[in-house]
Amino acid sequence: MPAASPNFAILADHDPLLVKYAAQAERYFADDPNTSLIKLRQFAEVLAQQAAANGGLPDCPGRRRGGCRSLSRCVREEASSGGD
């Protein structure tokens, strides 16, 4: 179960990983800013994957491993192919 956070509990309906990473980033921001930034990046990658999936972007093999960079590449490839 993700760490409890009243600020991010609303995200639990969408994806438990969003809650987990956001709550961890919040927990670490004062004591360990570097870890907080890592958790924020993980949060952003999950959020970008959710946005791509909800936006109808076709599955891209590297998207799950490479995060936002691979997602950007997939978007460019989709745009250059005309959406076929």
C-alpha positions, 0 to 999 in steps of 0.5 A: 500500500502506498504511503499515506498522504492527504495531498495525493490520496486523490490519485489512488483512483488513477494509479497507486504508483502515482500516490507512492512516488508523490508521497515519497517525494513529499516525505523526502523533500526536506531531509533528502532533496536528491531522493525527492527529485528522483521520486518526482521524476518517477512520478512524472514518468508514470504520469506521462505514460498514463497521459500517452495511454489515455491519449491514444498514443500507440504502444512504443516498446521503449516507452516503459523503460526509457520514460519521458525521452522514449515517450517524446520519440514515440510522439515524434514518430507518430506525428511524422507517420501521419498517425497511421 
